[in-house]
Amino acid sequence: IFLPTAFTPDGNRLNDVFVPIAVGISKLDYFRVFNRWGNEIFSTTILQKGWDGTFKGKEQGPDTYVWMVSGTDYTGKTVVLKGTVNLIR
């Protein structure tokens, strides 16, 4: 599972959504994004669905956000990763 270190949700259709690239993953257990205070602002279990930089319809400001992802590969092994992403406006 690969994730970028930054994204720019500015509507130009280039790097507008922060989404995991799941290679060899058969099931996404969860993909979650948290703000600096630890509040979950995005969550999904759908492959190829990502965060557009909003929370409850409001654009989030430029900042560093924490993400966690867990998926199951085709052999049944669970892959769990976590890291940060920079939202650039």
N, CA, C and O atoms as a GROMACS GRO file, in nm:
protein
  356
    1ILE      N    1   0.086  -0.117   0.000
    1ILE     CA    2   0.000   0.000   0.000
    1ILE      C    3   0.090   0.122   0.000
    1ILE      O    4   0.175   0.138   0.087
    2PHE      N    5   0.071   0.207  -0.098
    2PHE     CA    6   0.152   0.327  -0.112
    2PHE      C    7   0.062   0.450  -0.094
    2PHE      O    8  -0.052   0.452  -0.139
    3LEU      N    9   0.117   0.553  -0.027
    3LEU     CA   10   0.045   0.679  -0.010
    3LEU      C   11   0.139   0.795  -0.035
    3LEU      O   12   0.257   0.789   0.002
    4PRO      N   13   0.088   0.901  -0.096
    4PRO     CA   14   0.174   1.018  -0.119
    4PRO      C   15   0.200   1.092   0.012
    4PRO      O   16   0.130   1.071   0.111
    5THR      N   17   0.300   1.178   0.011
    5THR     CA   18   0.333   1.256   0.131
    5THR      C   19   0.266   1.393   0.131
    5THR      O   20   0.270   1.464   0.231
    6ALA      N   21   0.205   1.430   0.018
    6ALA     CA   22   0.135   1.558   0.009
    6ALA      C   23   0.029   1.550  -0.100
    6ALA      O   24   0.038   1.468  -0.191
    7PHE      N   25  -0.072   1.637  -0.089
    7PHE     CA   26  -0.171   1.649  -0.197
    7PHE      C   27  -0.225   1.790  -0.198
    7PHE      O   28  -0.216   1.862  -0.099
    8THR      N   29  -0.283   1.829  -0.313
    8THR     CA   30  -0.328   1.966  -0.334
    8THR      C   31  -0.472   1.966  -0.386
    8THR      O   32  -0.493   1.967  -0.507
    9PRO      N   33  -0.570   1.965  -0.297
    9PRO     CA   34  -0.710   1.962  -0.343
    9PRO      C   35  -0.757   2.100  -0.392
    9PRO      O   36  -0.836   2.167  -0.326
   10ASP      N   37  -0.706   2.140  -0.509
   10ASP     CA   38  -0.738   2.272  -0.561
   10ASP      C   39  -0.828   2.270  -0.685
   10ASP      O   40  -0.852   2.373  -0.747
   11GLY      N   41  -0.877   2.151  -0.721
   11GLY     CA   42  -0.973   2.141  -0.831
   11GLY      C   43  -0.912   2.134  -0.969
   11GLY      O   44  -0.985   2.140  -1.068
   12ASN      N   45  -0.780   2.120  -0.980
   12ASN     CA   46  -0.718   2.113  -1.113
   12ASN      C   47  -0.707   1.971  -1.166
   12ASN      O   48  -0.648   1.948  -1.271
   13ARG      N   49  -0.765   1.875  -1.093
   13ARG     CA   50  -0.767   1.733  -1.130
   13ARG      C   51  -0.630   1.665  -1.124
   13ARG      O   52  -0.613   1.554  -1.174
   14LEU      N   53  -0.533   1.730  -1.063
   14LEU     CA   54  -0.400   1.674  -1.042
   14LEU      C   55  -0.376   1.663  -0.893
   14LEU      O   56  -0.364   1.765  -0.825
   15ASN      N   57  -0.368   1.542  -0.841
   15ASN     CA   58  -0.338   1.521  -0.700
   15ASN      C   59  -0.441   1.587  -0.608
   15ASN      O   60  -0.405   1.641  -0.504
   16ASP      N   61  -0.569   1.584  -0.646
   16ASP     CA   62  -0.676   1.647  -0.570
   16ASP      C   63  -0.729   1.562  -0.456
   16ASP      O   64  -0.792   1.614  -0.363
   17VAL      N   65  -0.704   1.432  -0.460
   17VAL     CA   66  -0.759   1.340  -0.360
   17VAL      C   67  -0.644   1.258  -0.300
   17VAL      O   68  -0.559   1.208  -0.372
   18PHE      N   69  -0.644   1.246  -0.168
   18PHE     CA   70  -0.546   1.166  -0.097
   18PHE      C   71  -0.602   1.025  -0.086
   18PHE      O   72  -0.694   0.999  -0.009
   19VAL      N   73  -0.546   0.934  -0.165
   19VAL     CA   74  -0.600   0.799  -0.175
   19VAL      C   75  -0.486   0.697  -0.173
   19VAL      O   76  -0.384   0.718  -0.237
   20PRO      N   77  -0.503   0.587  -0.099
   20PRO     CA   78  -0.400   0.484  -0.100
   20PRO      C   79  -0.397   0.410  -0.233
   20PRO      O   80  -0.500   0.384  -0.294
   21ILE      N   81  -0.277   0.376  -0.276
   21ILE     CA   82  -0.258   0.294  -0.396
   21ILE      C   83  -0.232   0.153  -0.346
   21ILE      O   84  -0.124   0.123  -0.295
   22ALA      N   85  -0.332   0.068  -0.360
   22ALA     CA   86  -0.327  -0.066  -0.303
   22ALA      C   87  -0.288  -0.168  -0.411
   22ALA      O   88  -0.369  -0.203  -0.496
   23VAL      N   89  -0.164  -0.213  -0.406
   23VAL     CA   90  -0.112  -0.311  -0.501
   23VAL      C   91  -0.112  -0.447  -0.434
   23VAL      O   92  -0.047  -0.466  -0.331
   24GLY      N   93  -0.185  -0.542  -0.490
   24GLY     CA   94  -0.191  -0.675  -0.434
   24GLY      C   95  -0.281  -0.688  -0.312
   24GLY      O   96  -0.276  -0.788  -0.240
   25ILE      N   97  -0.363  -0.588  -0.289
   25ILE     CA   98  -0.455  -0.587  -0.175
   25ILE      C   99  -0.594  -0.629  -0.223
   25ILE      O  100  -0.648  -0.570  -0.316
   26SER      N  101  -0.650  -0.730  -0.160
   26SER     CA  102  -0.782  -0.778  -0.200
   26SER      C  103  -0.894  -0.712  -0.122
   26SER      O  104  -1.008  -0.705  -0.169
   27LYS      N  105  -0.863  -0.662  -0.002
   27LYS     CA  106  -0.965  -0.600   0.083
   27LYS      C  107  -0.904  -0.488   0.164
   27LYS      O  108  -0.798  -0.505   0.225
   28LEU      N  109  -0.969  -0.373   0.165
   28LEU     CA  110  -0.927  -0.261   0.249
   28LEU      C  111  -1.005  -0.270   0.379
   28LEU      O  112  -1.127  -0.255   0.380
   29ASP      N  113  -0.934  -0.294   0.489
   29ASP     CA  114  -0.999  -0.304   0.620
   29ASP      C  115  -1.041  -0.165   0.667
   29ASP      O  116  -1.152  -0.148   0.718
   30TYR      N  117  -0.952  -0.066   0.652
   30TYR     CA  118  -0.986   0.073   0.681
   30TYR      C  119  -0.878   0.165   0.626
   30TYR      O  120  -0.762   0.126   0.611
   31PHE      N  121  -0.919   0.287   0.597
   31PHE     CA  122  -0.829   0.398   0.565
   31PHE      C  123  -0.885   0.517   0.641
   31PHE      O  124  -0.999   0.559   0.617
   32ARG      N  125  -0.806   0.572   0.732
   32ARG     CA  126  -0.853   0.680   0.819
   32ARG      C  127  -0.755   0.797   0.817
   32ARG      O  128  -0.634   0.779   0.806
   33VAL      N  129  -0.811   0.918   0.827
   33VAL     CA  130  -0.730   1.039   0.834
   33VAL      C  131  -0.773   1.115   0.960
   33VAL      O  132  -0.892   1.127   0.990
   34PHE      N  133  -0.673   1.167   1.032
   34PHE     CA  134  -0.696   1.240   1.156
   34PHE      C  135  -0.631   1.377   1.149
   34PHE      O  136  -0.529   1.395   1.084
   35ASN      N  137  -0.693   1.475   1.218
   35ASN     CA  138  -0.631   1.607   1.226
   35ASN      C  139  -0.528   1.608   1.339
   35ASN      O  140  -0.507   1.507   1.406
   36ARG      N  141  -0.464   1.722   1.361
   36ARG     CA  142  -0.357   1.730   1.461
   36ARG      C  143  -0.405   1.708   1.604
   36ARG      O  144  -0.324   1.682   1.693
   37TRP      N  145  -0.536   1.718   1.628
   37TRP     CA  146  -0.591   1.697   1.762
   37TRP      C  147  -0.640   1.554   1.781
   37TRP      O  148  -0.696   1.521   1.885
   38GLY      N  149  -0.620   1.470   1.681
   38GLY     CA  150  -0.659   1.330   1.691
   38GLY      C  151  -0.802   1.299   1.654
   38GLY      O  152  -0.849   1.188   1.675
   39ASN      N  153  -0.873   1.398   1.600
   39ASN     CA  154  -1.012   1.376   1.557
   39ASN      C  155  -1.012   1.310   1.419
   39ASN      O  156  -0.945   1.356   1.327
   40GLU      N  157  -1.090   1.203   1.406
   40GLU     CA  158  -1.102   1.136   1.277
   40GLU      C  159  -1.185   1.224   1.185
   40GLU      O  160  -1.299   1.259   1.217
   41ILE      N  161  -1.127   1.259   1.070
   41ILE     CA  162  -1.198   1.347   0.977
   41ILE      C  163  -1.233   1.278   0.845
   41ILE      O  164  -1.305   1.334   0.763
   42PHE      N  165  -1.182   1.155   0.826
   42PHE     CA  166  -1.219   1.077   0.708
   42PHE      C  167  -1.197   0.930   0.738
   42PHE      O  168  -1.102   0.893   0.806
   43SER      N  169  -1.287   0.847   0.688
   43SER     CA  170  -1.273   0.702   0.703
   43SER      C  171  -1.346   0.632   0.589
   43SER      O  172  -1.454   0.675   0.547
   44THR      N  173  -1.286   0.524   0.539
   44THR     CA  174  -1.350   0.444   0.436
   44THR      C  175  -1.297   0.301   0.441
   44THR      O  176  -1.189   0.275   0.496
   45THR      N  177  -1.373   0.210   0.384
   45THR     CA  178  -1.329   0.072   0.365
   45THR      C  179  -1.336   0.036   0.217
   45THR      O  180  -1.324  -0.081   0.181
   46ILE      N  181  -1.354   0.136   0.133
   46ILE     CA  182  -1.368   0.116  -0.011
   46ILE      C  183  -1.236   0.145  -0.081
   46ILE      O  184  -1.182   0.255  -0.071
   47LEU      N  185  -1.184   0.044  -0.153
   47LEU     CA  186  -1.063   0.065  -0.231
   47LEU      C  187  -1.085   0.176  -0.333
   47LEU      O  188  -1.194   0.189  -0.388
   48GLN      N  189  -0.983   0.256  -0.358
   48GLN     CA  190  -0.983   0.365  -0.455
   48GLN      C  191  -1.070   0.483  -0.414
   48GLN      O  192  -1.096   0.570  -0.497
   49LYS      N  193  -1.116   0.487  -0.289
   49LYS     CA  194  -1.187   0.605  -0.240
   49LYS      C  195  -1.092   0.679  -0.148
   49LYS      O  196  -1.026   0.618  -0.063
   50GLY      N  197  -1.084   0.810  -0.163
   50GLY     CA  198  -0.990   0.887  -0.084
   50GLY      C  199  -1.049   1.013  -0.025
   50GLY      O  200  -1.166   1.045  -0.045
   51TRP      N  201  -0.965   1.083   0.048
   51TRP     CA  202  -1.005   1.205   0.117
   51TRP      C  203  -0.981   1.325   0.026
   51TRP      O  204  -0.875   1.339  -0.033
   52ASP      N  205  -1.084   1.412   0.016
   52ASP     CA  206  -1.076   1.528  -0.072
   52ASP      C  207  -1.034   1.656   0.000
   52ASP      O  208  -1.042   1.764  -0.059
   53GLY      N  209  -0.991   1.646   0.125
   53GLY     CA  210  -0.945   1.763   0.198
   53GLY      C  211  -1.055   1.839   0.269
   53GLY      O  212  -1.035   1.953   0.312
   54THR      N  213  -1.174   1.777   0.282
   54THR     CA  214  -1.285   1.843   0.351
   54THR      C  215  -1.328   1.760   0.472
   54THR      O  216  -1.299   1.641   0.482
   55PHE      N  217  -1.397   1.827   0.564
   55PHE     CA  218  -1.457   1.760   0.678
   55PHE      C  219  -1.592   1.827   0.704
   55PHE      O  220  -1.600   1.947   0.729
   56LYS      N  221  -1.697   1.746   0.698
   56LYS     CA  222  -1.834   1.795   0.713
   56LYS      C  223  -1.863   1.910   0.616
   56LYS      O  224  -1.928   2.009   0.652
   57GLY      N  225  -1.812   1.895   0.493
   57GLY     CA  226  -1.838   1.993   0.388
   57GLY      C  227  -1.750   2.117   0.390
   57GLY      O  228  -1.764   2.203   0.304
   58LYS      N  229  -1.660   2.128   0.488
   58LYS     CA  230  -1.572   2.245   0.497
   58LYS      C  231  -1.430   2.208   0.458
   58LYS      O  232  -1.377   2.106   0.500
   59GLU      N  233  -1.370   2.294   0.375
   59GLU     CA  234  -1.232   2.273   0.338
   59GLU      C  235  -1.143   2.283   0.461
   59GLU      O  236  -1.157   2.374   0.543
   60GLN      N  237  -1.052   2.189   0.473
   60GLN     CA  238  -0.956   2.192   0.583
   60GLN      C  239  -0.834   2.272   0.540
   60GLN      O  240  -0.798   2.274   0.422
   61GLY      N  241  -0.773   2.338   0.634
   61GLY     CA  242  -0.660   2.424   0.604
   61GLY      C  243  -0.532   2.348   0.577
   61GLY      O  244  -0.522   2.228   0.604
   62PRO      N  245  -0.434   2.418   0.522
   62PRO     CA  246  -0.304   2.355   0.499
   62PRO      C  247  -0.244   2.313   0.633
   62PRO      O  248  -0.234   2.393   0.726
   63ASP      N  249  -0.206   2.188   0.642
   63ASP     CA  250  -0.156   2.134   0.768
   63ASP      C  251  -0.101   1.994   0.742
   63ASP      O  252  -0.108   1.944   0.630
   64THR      N  253  -0.048   1.934   0.845
   64THR     CA  254  -0.005   1.794   0.839
   64THR      C  255  -0.111   1.709   0.907
   64THR      O  256  -0.153   1.740   1.019
   65TYR      N  257  -0.153   1.603   0.840
   65TYR     CA  258  -0.257   1.514   0.890
   65TYR      C  259  -0.200   1.374   0.906
   65TYR      O  260  -0.107   1.336   0.834
   66VAL      N  261  -0.253   1.298   1.000
   66VAL     CA  262  -0.208   1.162   1.027
   66VAL      C  263  -0.303   1.064   0.958
   66VAL      O  264  -0.424   1.084   0.959
   67TRP      N  265  -0.248   0.959   0.898
   67TRP     CA  266  -0.330   0.857   0.835
   67TRP      C  267  -0.292   0.719   0.887
   67TRP      O  268  -0.180   0.694   0.930
   68MET      N  269  -0.391   0.629   0.879
   68MET     CA  270  -0.372   0.488   0.913
   68MET      C  271  -0.445   0.407   0.807
   68MET      O  272  -0.555   0.443   0.765
   69VAL      N  273  -0.384   0.298   0.766
   69VAL     CA  274  -0.447   0.212   0.666
   69VAL      C  275  -0.419   0.066   0.700
   69VAL      O  276  -0.311   0.031   0.746
   70SER      N  277  -0.519  -0.017   0.676
   70SER     CA  278  -0.504  -0.160   0.697
   70SER      C  279  -0.574  -0.231   0.582
   70SER      O  280  -0.687  -0.199   0.544
   71GLY      N  281  -0.505  -0.328   0.527
   71GLY     CA  282  -0.562  -0.406   0.418
   71GLY      C  283  -0.518  -0.551   0.427
   71GLY      O  284  -0.423  -0.584   0.497
   72THR      N  285  -0.589  -0.635   0.354
   72THR     CA  286  -0.557  -0.777   0.349
   72THR      C  287  -0.511  -0.809   0.207
   72THR      O  288  -0.580  -0.778   0.110
   73ASP      N  289  -0.392  -0.872   0.196
   73ASP     CA  290  -0.343  -0.904   0.063
   73ASP      C  291  -0.403  -1.036   0.014
   73ASP      O  292  -0.481  -1.100   0.084
   74TYR      N  293  -0.364  -1.074  -0.107
   74TYR     CA  294  -0.424  -1.193  -0.169
   74TYR      C  295  -0.384  -1.324  -0.102
   74TYR      O  296  -0.445  -1.428  -0.129
   75THR      N  297  -0.282  -1.320  -0.015
   75THR     CA  298  -0.243  -1.441   0.058
   75THR      C  299  -0.307  -1.448   0.196
   75THR      O  300  -0.288  -1.544   0.270
   76GLY      N  301  -0.385  -1.343   0.231
   76GLY     CA  302  -0.451  -1.340   0.361
   76GLY      C  303  -0.373  -1.265   0.467
   76GLY      O  304  -0.419  -1.255   0.581
   77LYS      N  305  -0.255  -1.212   0.433
   77LYS     CA  306  -0.173  -1.138   0.527
   77LYS      C  307  -0.228  -0.996   0.545
   77LYS      O  308  -0.265  -0.931   0.448
   78THR      N  309  -0.233  -0.949   0.671
   78THR     CA  310  -0.278  -0.814   0.700
   78THR      C  311  -0.160  -0.718   0.692
   78THR      O  312  -0.054  -0.743   0.748
   79VAL      N  313  -0.180  -0.608   0.622
   79VAL     CA  314  -0.080  -0.503   0.607
   79VAL      C  315  -0.134  -0.379   0.677
   79VAL      O  316  -0.242  -0.330   0.643
   80VAL      N  317  -0.060  -0.328   0.776
   80VAL     CA  318  -0.101  -0.208   0.851
   80VAL      C  319   0.011  -0.104   0.839
   80VAL      O  320   0.127  -0.134   0.866
   81LEU      N  321  -0.027   0.017   0.799
   81LEU     CA  322   0.070   0.126   0.785
   81LEU      C  323   0.012   0.252   0.847
   81LEU      O  324  -0.110   0.266   0.860
   82LYS      N  325   0.100   0.345   0.885
   82LYS     CA  326   0.057   0.476   0.933
   82LYS      C  327   0.163   0.578   0.896
   82LYS      O  328   0.279   0.543   0.875
   83GLY      N  329   0.122   0.703   0.887
   83GLY     CA  330   0.213   0.808   0.849
   83GLY      C  331   0.145   0.943   0.850
   83GLY      O  332   0.038   0.960   0.909
   84THR      N  333   0.208   1.039   0.783
   84THR     CA  334   0.152   1.174   0.775
   84THR      C  335   0.145   1.218   0.630
   84THR      O  336   0.216   1.168   0.543
   85VAL      N  337   0.056   1.314   0.606
   85VAL     CA  338   0.041   1.374   0.474
   85VAL      C  339   0.027   1.524   0.493
   85VAL      O  340  -0.034   1.570   0.590
   86ASN      N  341   0.082   1.600   0.400
   86ASN     CA  342   0.070   1.745   0.402
   86ASN      C  343  -0.038   1.788   0.304
   86ASN      O  344  -0.033   1.753   0.186
   87LEU      N  345  -0.135   1.863   0.353
   87LEU     CA  346  -0.238   1.921   0.267
   87LEU      C  347  -0.187   2.059   0.229
   87LEU      O  348  -0.158   2.142   0.316
   88ILE      N  349  -0.175   2.082   0.100
   88ILE     CA  350  -0.122   2.208   0.049
   88ILE      C  351  -0.232   2.281  -0.027
   88ILE      O  352  -0.292   2.225  -0.119
   89ARG      N  353  -0.258   2.404   0.010
   89ARG     CA  354  -0.359   2.488  -0.059
   89ARG      C  355  -0.292   2.607  -0.121
   89ARG      O  356  -0.359   2.689  -0.184
   0.00000   0.00000   0.00000
